[in-house]
C-alpha cells in the first residue's frame, strides 16, 4: 500500500474509534479529536496539493524532513562538529573570542588539536632570544602629506557593520567598547546613527548608496557630507568600492530591518528593501575617483580619506594606481577585503565564487603599491576572518599596517554563529531589529566584553611578537611565517607571495629596496 494511503487510512481509523467511543461511552471522548481530526484534514489536503511532492507522497510524516532541516545547523554545531570543523569559524576560534571577551582562562591542555602535517597548516618561527615589549597599545599613524588631521589608528579595530544590519544595542556596545579601549569603530555604509555617538572614534564608511550624505535622488550631497564628516568623533572616512562577501553587488538591507528610524538615518523610504547600487554615481573612472577623494578630503577639513576594495581584476587596481601617479592625489589608506569576508546577506555565487582571497589580495596590493612608489603615502588596512593575534601578525607580515574584525567583535557581543543574520531573528539580539530580541543584549555587560576582547587580543599579539623577537611591528616579516603547501614542502610567506627566496625582506622597511631586485 502507498504510504500516503496508509497514513490517511490510519488517521481515519483513529478518528472513527474516538467517535465510536464518544457515542458508546461518554461525550468526553470527543475532546480527544482535537489532535487526530486536524491531522486527518491536513493529510487529506496534502494528498491533493501539488506544491510539495514530499508532503503529497508522505502526508504528516513529510513534515519531519522540514523540521530536521530547520534545526540541522544547531544539531551539527552542538552534537557532530569537532572543535576544528565549523564554518565560517570553528569552535576553537569562537571559544578564544568568548574567553578573551569574558577575561576567562584561555589556555589549552594536552597539546595541539590541529595536524601539523596537514596541507595548509601555518606557523611562525620563534626566536631563542625573545624580546620584551613594554607598550601593548599597537598603533599606526594614518595620514599622508596631504592630510591635515592624521589619526593614530589601533592595529585592531571594529570592521564595517551598519546600524540596520546590527541592532541598536549591538552598535551601542561596540562603540562604547571602542571608547573604553581607544580603538576605532567603522560605521558601515548605513551611516552614522545616534548609537555610534557613545564616545568611540568613528571611521565613517560611504558606500554607493551615499547613506547619510545623499539627496532625494540618491546622489552624493556635498553639504550633508561636510556637516557629518566634520564631527569630532569622525576620525577617518572610507569610500567603499566593494566588499569581500559580495564584490560588485552592493549592499542589501531587508525591508524587515528598514525601520522608520533606520530609514531616517539613511534617507530612504522605511519598510522597503534597500539595495545599494553596484557602482558609484559620483565618479566613473580611476581619475574621477581620485578627484572625488580629494573633494572628500577638502570637505572633511583634511581628515584621512581612503577606499575599501575587494580585489577582482588586477588591471583595474593598477589603473587606480596609475591615476594616483597622474593626479598626484594619494588616498591616506586602502582597506583590502578578502573574498572570505562576511555579510548579513549576499547571493550564494557572490559569497562563494567572486573576489580574491585575502592573503593573495594583500600581497598583490602590497607589491603593486611598492612598484608604483605609492606605499610610502598609503597605509593598508585589511579584514576577513581576523580574530586572533596570529591572524593579525600574518597580515602585518604581508604588508598590512592595521586590520579590522567584524565577526570577531560580534562573537565578543555574544554571537553564536546561528547563521540567521539575514532573517531578522538573531537569537542573541546582535543582527536584528526586533525589540524582544535586541533588548536581551545588555549593553553595560557587552561593551566591556568588546573592550576586553580587544585588549586581550593585542596582549596575545605582543606575546607572539616577543616570542619571535619582533620588537616593533616594523620587524614583523614574511620570511618568519610558514605554511605547509603540500605533503612534502613547507614554504615561507616570503616564498609563497613575494618569490624572493633566500632574501630577508621586512614587510614595512625593506620592501621597496629589496622586493623587486629580481
WOLIN-V80255 format. One line per field, one symbol per residue. phi: phi as a letter, one per 40 degrees, with the letter a starting at -180 (. if undefined). psi: psi as a letter, one per 30 degrees, with the letter a starting at -180 (. if undefined). Layout:
phi: ???
psi: ???
This chain:
phi: .cddccccccccccccccccccccbacccccccdbccccccccccccbcbcbcccccbdgccccccccccbddcccccbbcccbccbcbccccccccdccccfcdbcbbghcccccccchcbabccbcbcbbbcccccabcbicccccbcbccccbbcccacchcbccccccccccccccbgbbbccgccgcbcccbbhccbbccbbccfcgabcccgccbccccdcccccccccabbcccabccacgbgcbbcdccccdccccccgbccgbcbbcccbcccabadccccccccccccccggccbabbabcbcccccccccccccccfbbccabcbbccccbacaacdccccbbgcddcccccccdccccccgbdccbcbbbahfbbbccdccccccchcbaabbbccccccchdbfcgbccbgbdcbgcbabcdcccccccdcccccccccccccccccccccdcccgccbccccbccbbbaccacbcbbcddccbbgbcgbcbccbbbdccbcbcc
psi: kkeeeeeeeeeeeeeeeeeeeeeedkffffffffeeeeeeeeeeeffflgejeefefikeeffeeeeeefgeeeeeefefklfgflkfkleeeeeeeeeeeghlkglllglkfljffkkfkllkjlkfillkjejfiklkkkjaffkfilkjklfjlkljjlkeelleeeeeeeeeeeeeghlljkflffljlfffhgfkkkjjkjaffhkfhlafgglkjeeeeeeefgkefjflkjjjellefikgellkjleffileeeeeefhlklglkjjklelkfflgleeeeeeeeeeeeeefgglkkalkkkkdjeeeeeeeeeeeeefgjklflkjkklfglllfklkeeeeffklkleeeeeeeeeeeeeffgfeffkkkklljhjfleeeefeeefgflflllkdfeeeeffgkghfhgfgfghjfggeilgjefefffjjefeeeeeeeeeeefeeeeeeeeeeefgjflfffklfgfklkjfafekklleeeeffhikfkjkkffegeeffege.
